[in-house]
Amino acid sequence: MTPEELFQAKKAAKKAARRNKEEEEGKLNITSLMDIVSIIVVYLLKSYGADPVVIMPTAGQKIPMSKADSPIQDGIPVYISKRAITFNSKKVVQIDENGDIDPASLQNHLIGPLYDAMAEEADKAKQMATNQGKEEWSGRIILVGDQTLKFSTLVDVMYTAGRAEFREYAFCVIQNQ
């Protein structure tokens, strides 16, 4: 036999041996996969919990620009657009085309429907703070106003918030470099 024939015979024998052999069942080791998944879940939870405040401006609202560089702190957002005041995702008060609050809702700088919604939210937040064993409720709101907002409207909203026991105010602005 020539070396070429010998090589072909050996190759055919190996092929026949493989055909007669039972297939091995593959086993999946999921320990490594579970480690990777748990690391991803922890990372996502950590990054989600890192930014407690998400501000979503209402349609047509233009947030003012500022050179302020301090990060926004946790609080309850109050959206003041050209047409309405929104608190807790509910449109509370209408604003007319001149930028003034509806006179039926306003009495001595106190905006009635906004006060009612804020006082109810303040009571809930105080109750939650007490149940969680915290010493004191922060009472912070984030004012998300339109850049064309009248100062008198802003004063009325801040006065109403103060009457509803919200003591700290933060203004939402877009950082201008």
BALOBA-1460 file (C-alpha; in Angstrom, 3 decimals):
// residues 177
<rec num="1" residu="m" x="0.000" y="0.000" z="0.000"/>
<rec num="2" residu="t" x="1.157" y="3.407" z="-0.839"/>
<rec num="3" residu="p" x="1.192" y="6.106" z="1.783"/>
<rec num="4" residu="e" x="-1.701" y="7.846" z="0.020"/>
<rec num="5" residu="e" x="-3.860" y="4.698" z="0.123"/>
<rec num="6" residu="l" x="-2.927" y="4.136" z="3.752"/>
<rec num="7" residu="f" x="-3.997" y="7.701" z="4.580"/>
<rec num="8" residu="q" x="-7.348" y="7.275" z="2.762"/>
<rec num="9" residu="a" x="-7.995" y="3.917" z="4.556"/>
<rec num="10" residu="k" x="-7.283" y="5.481" z="7.941"/>
<rec num="11" residu="k" x="-9.547" y="8.427" z="7.114"/>
<rec num="12" residu="a" x="-12.389" y="6.079" z="6.090"/>
<rec num="13" residu="a" x="-11.969" y="4.067" z="9.316"/>
<rec num="14" residu="k" x="-12.248" y="7.219" z="11.432"/>
<rec num="15" residu="k" x="-15.333" y="8.302" z="9.491"/>
<rec num="16" residu="a" x="-16.965" y="4.894" z="10.048"/>
<rec num="17" residu="a" x="-16.125" y="5.026" z="13.752"/>
<rec num="18" residu="r" x="-17.778" y="8.412" z="14.058"/>
<rec num="19" residu="r" x="-20.929" y="7.211" z="12.318"/>
<rec num="20" residu="n" x="-21.340" y="4.267" z="14.666"/>
<rec num="21" residu="k" x="-20.709" y="6.345" z="17.759"/>
<rec num="22" residu="e" x="-23.683" y="7.698" z="19.734"/>
<rec num="23" residu="e" x="-24.040" y="11.424" z="19.830"/>
<rec num="24" residu="e" x="-23.002" y="13.008" z="23.061"/>
<rec num="25" residu="e" x="-25.605" y="15.086" z="24.831"/>
<rec num="26" residu="g" x="-24.486" y="18.652" z="25.349"/>
<rec num="27" residu="k" x="-24.798" y="20.037" z="28.860"/>
<rec num="28" residu="l" x="-25.340" y="23.725" z="29.492"/>
<rec num="29" residu="n" x="-23.583" y="25.279" z="32.439"/>
<rec num="30" residu="i" x="-25.781" y="28.239" z="33.413"/>
<rec num="31" residu="t" x="-23.795" y="29.376" z="36.443"/>
<rec num="32" residu="s" x="-21.734" y="31.819" z="34.389"/>
<rec num="33" residu="l" x="-24.834" y="33.032" z="32.581"/>
<rec num="34" residu="m" x="-26.620" y="33.669" z="35.889"/>
<rec num="35" residu="d" x="-23.621" y="35.648" z="37.146"/>
<rec num="36" residu="i" x="-23.732" y="37.880" z="34.086"/>
<rec num="37" residu="v" x="-27.505" y="38.400" z="34.322"/>
<rec num="38" residu="s" x="-27.328" y="39.262" z="38.029"/>
<rec num="39" residu="i" x="-24.551" y="41.803" z="37.389"/>
<rec num="40" residu="i" x="-26.628" y="43.437" z="34.646"/>
<rec num="41" residu="v" x="-29.717" y="43.571" z="36.878"/>
<rec num="42" residu="v" x="-27.755" y="45.153" z="39.742"/>
<rec num="43" residu="y" x="-26.229" y="47.710" z="37.365"/>
<rec num="44" residu="l" x="-29.630" y="48.651" z="35.916"/>
<rec num="45" residu="l" x="-31.213" y="48.973" z="39.358"/>
<rec num="46" residu="k" x="-28.323" y="51.111" z="40.558"/>
<rec num="47" residu="s" x="-28.427" y="53.412" z="37.540"/>
<rec num="48" residu="y" x="-32.236" y="53.671" z="37.694"/>
<rec num="49" residu="g" x="-32.127" y="54.594" z="41.375"/>
<rec num="50" residu="a" x="-29.356" y="57.156" z="40.874"/>
<rec num="51" residu="d" x="-31.638" y="59.796" z="39.327"/>
<rec num="52" residu="p" x="-34.790" y="60.057" z="41.449"/>
<rec num="53" residu="v" x="-36.251" y="63.000" z="39.568"/>
<rec num="54" residu="v" x="-37.449" y="62.757" z="35.999"/>
<rec num="55" residu="i" x="-38.790" y="65.994" z="34.514"/>
<rec num="56" residu="m" x="-41.001" y="65.655" z="31.451"/>
<rec num="57" residu="p" x="-42.056" y="69.114" z="30.199"/>
<rec num="58" residu="t" x="-45.612" y="69.452" z="28.935"/>
<rec num="59" residu="a" x="-46.311" y="69.957" z="25.243"/>
<rec num="60" residu="g" x="-45.089" y="73.333" z="24.006"/>
<rec num="61" residu="q" x="-43.321" y="74.194" z="27.242"/>
<rec num="62" residu="k" x="-39.892" y="75.803" z="26.935"/>
<rec num="63" residu="i" x="-37.702" y="75.451" z="30.023"/>
<rec num="64" residu="p" x="-35.497" y="78.513" z="30.722"/>
<rec num="65" residu="m" x="-31.720" y="78.319" z="30.217"/>
<rec num="66" residu="s" x="-29.249" y="78.982" z="33.042"/>
<rec num="67" residu="k" x="-25.569" y="78.681" z="33.876"/>
<rec num="68" residu="a" x="-26.440" y="76.943" z="37.164"/>
<rec num="69" residu="d" x="-24.584" y="73.688" z="37.627"/>
<rec num="70" residu="s" x="-26.130" y="72.222" z="40.773"/>
<rec num="71" residu="p" x="-28.003" y="68.956" z="40.297"/>
<rec num="72" residu="i" x="-31.747" y="68.886" z="40.847"/>
<rec num="73" residu="q" x="-32.836" y="67.363" z="44.143"/>
<rec num="74" residu="d" x="-35.768" y="65.102" z="44.819"/>
<rec num="75" residu="g" x="-39.138" y="66.827" z="44.967"/>
<rec num="76" residu="i" x="-42.628" y="66.954" z="43.525"/>
<rec num="77" residu="p" x="-42.741" y="68.695" z="40.138"/>
<rec num="78" residu="v" x="-45.250" y="71.463" z="39.417"/>
<rec num="79" residu="y" x="-45.509" y="72.234" z="35.698"/>
<rec num="80" residu="i" x="-46.494" y="75.788" z="34.777"/>
<rec num="81" residu="s" x="-46.964" y="76.092" z="31.020"/>
<rec num="82" residu="k" x="-48.493" y="78.820" z="28.877"/>
<rec num="83" residu="r" x="-51.959" y="77.267" z="29.186"/>
<rec num="84" residu="a" x="-52.190" y="75.354" z="32.478"/>
<rec num="85" residu="i" x="-50.725" y="74.404" z="35.837"/>
<rec num="86" residu="t" x="-50.199" y="70.658" z="36.220"/>
<rec num="87" residu="f" x="-49.598" y="68.898" z="39.544"/>
<rec num="88" residu="n" x="-49.298" y="65.126" z="39.997"/>
<rec num="89" residu="s" x="-49.943" y="64.558" z="36.287"/>
<rec num="90" residu="k" x="-53.318" y="66.328" z="36.535"/>
<rec num="91" residu="k" x="-54.147" y="69.627" z="34.930"/>
<rec num="92" residu="v" x="-55.308" y="71.631" z="37.946"/>
<rec num="93" residu="v" x="-55.760" y="75.218" z="36.742"/>
<rec num="94" residu="q" x="-56.181" y="76.868" z="33.345"/>
<rec num="95" residu="i" x="-54.109" y="79.894" z="32.328"/>
<rec num="96" residu="d" x="-55.588" y="82.329" z="29.795"/>
<rec num="97" residu="e" x="-53.913" y="83.608" z="26.630"/>
<rec num="98" residu="n" x="-52.478" y="86.615" z="28.534"/>
<rec num="99" residu="g" x="-50.658" y="84.298" z="30.971"/>
<rec num="100" residu="d" x="-53.002" y="85.023" z="33.903"/>
<rec num="101" residu="i" x="-54.557" y="82.393" z="36.157"/>
<rec num="102" residu="d" x="-58.311" y="81.858" z="35.869"/>
<rec num="103" residu="p" x="-59.834" y="84.487" z="38.221"/>
<rec num="104" residu="a" x="-62.419" y="81.994" z="39.500"/>
<rec num="105" residu="s" x="-59.557" y="79.851" z="40.901"/>
<rec num="106" residu="l" x="-57.548" y="82.712" z="42.431"/>
<rec num="107" residu="q" x="-58.285" y="84.510" z="45.700"/>
<rec num="108" residu="n" x="-55.664" y="86.725" z="47.393"/>
<rec num="109" residu="h" x="-52.767" y="84.939" z="45.614"/>
<rec num="110" residu="l" x="-54.105" y="81.523" z="46.710"/>
<rec num="111" residu="i" x="-54.936" y="79.184" z="43.825"/>
<rec num="112" residu="g" x="-57.771" y="77.061" z="45.247"/>
<rec num="113" residu="p" x="-57.619" y="73.854" z="43.158"/>
<rec num="114" residu="l" x="-53.812" y="73.801" z="43.299"/>
<rec num="115" residu="y" x="-53.867" y="74.296" z="47.061"/>
<rec num="116" residu="d" x="-56.306" y="71.403" z="47.505"/>
<rec num="117" residu="a" x="-54.140" y="69.037" z="45.422"/>
<rec num="118" residu="m" x="-50.930" y="70.140" z="47.150"/>
<rec num="119" residu="a" x="-52.365" y="69.906" z="50.662"/>
<rec num="120" residu="e" x="-53.605" y="66.378" z="49.942"/>
<rec num="121" residu="e" x="-50.180" y="65.368" z="48.601"/>
<rec num="122" residu="a" x="-48.441" y="66.982" z="51.595"/>
<rec num="123" residu="d" x="-50.626" y="64.993" z="53.998"/>
<rec num="124" residu="k" x="-49.801" y="61.747" z="52.153"/>
<rec num="125" residu="a" x="-46.083" y="62.526" z="52.146"/>
<rec num="126" residu="k" x="-46.069" y="63.395" z="55.860"/>
<rec num="127" residu="q" x="-47.902" y="60.170" z="56.660"/>
<rec num="128" residu="m" x="-45.385" y="58.162" z="54.613"/>
<rec num="129" residu="a" x="-42.465" y="59.891" z="56.356"/>
<rec num="130" residu="t" x="-43.974" y="59.045" z="59.743"/>
<rec num="131" residu="n" x="-44.553" y="55.411" z="58.741"/>
<rec num="132" residu="q" x="-40.975" y="55.085" z="57.492"/>
<rec num="133" residu="g" x="-39.590" y="56.529" z="60.717"/>
<rec num="134" residu="k" x="-38.144" y="59.662" z="59.168"/>
<rec num="135" residu="e" x="-37.867" y="62.674" z="61.430"/>
<rec num="136" residu="e" x="-39.268" y="65.303" z="59.134"/>
<rec num="137" residu="w" x="-40.791" y="65.652" z="55.691"/>
<rec num="138" residu="s" x="-38.696" y="67.806" z="53.337"/>
<rec num="139" residu="g" x="-41.606" y="69.613" z="51.648"/>
<rec num="140" residu="r" x="-39.736" y="70.345" z="48.405"/>
<rec num="141" residu="i" x="-41.334" y="71.127" z="45.058"/>
<rec num="142" residu="i" x="-39.685" y="71.561" z="41.697"/>
<rec num="143" residu="l" x="-41.123" y="74.455" z="39.729"/>
<rec num="144" residu="v" x="-40.971" y="73.640" z="36.012"/>
<rec num="145" residu="g" x="-42.004" y="76.906" z="34.416"/>
<rec num="146" residu="d" x="-42.152" y="78.151" z="30.875"/>
<rec num="147" residu="q" x="-39.583" y="80.788" z="29.939"/>
<rec num="148" residu="t" x="-42.420" y="83.223" z="29.063"/>
<rec num="149" residu="l" x="-44.130" y="82.750" z="32.445"/>
<rec num="150" residu="k" x="-45.385" y="85.905" z="34.164"/>
<rec num="151" residu="f" x="-43.748" y="86.689" z="37.481"/>
<rec num="152" residu="s" x="-47.144" y="87.257" z="39.120"/>
<rec num="153" residu="t" x="-48.219" y="83.730" z="38.159"/>
<rec num="154" residu="l" x="-45.022" y="82.313" z="39.647"/>
<rec num="155" residu="v" x="-45.612" y="84.292" z="42.856"/>
<rec num="156" residu="d" x="-49.158" y="82.921" z="43.116"/>
<rec num="157" residu="v" x="-47.935" y="79.328" z="42.671"/>
<rec num="158" residu="m" x="-45.177" y="79.788" z="45.270"/>
<rec num="159" residu="y" x="-47.595" y="81.399" z="47.738"/>
<rec num="160" residu="t" x="-50.046" y="78.526" z="47.274"/>
<rec num="161" residu="a" x="-47.263" y="75.970" z="47.766"/>
<rec num="162" residu="g" x="-46.157" y="77.711" z="50.950"/>
<rec num="163" residu="r" x="-49.706" y="77.618" z="52.327"/>
<rec num="164" residu="a" x="-49.817" y="73.869" z="51.541"/>
<rec num="165" residu="e" x="-46.663" y="73.456" z="53.710"/>
<rec num="166" residu="f" x="-44.145" y="73.071" z="50.908"/>
<rec num="167" residu="r" x="-41.196" y="75.014" z="52.302"/>
<rec num="168" residu="e" x="-38.434" y="74.382" z="49.756"/>
<rec num="169" residu="y" x="-38.490" y="75.404" z="46.108"/>
<rec num="170" residu="a" x="-36.238" y="74.351" z="43.261"/>
<rec num="171" residu="f" x="-36.480" y="75.857" z="39.796"/>
<rec num="172" residu="c" x="-35.965" y="73.545" z="36.862"/>
<rec num="173" residu="v" x="-33.644" y="75.023" z="34.219"/>
<rec num="174" residu="i" x="-31.640" y="73.680" z="31.322"/>
<rec num="175" residu="q" x="-27.907" y="74.091" z="31.811"/>
<rec num="176" residu="n" x="-26.430" y="76.509" z="29.315"/>
<rec num="177" residu="q" x="-22.698" y="75.931" z="28.788"/>
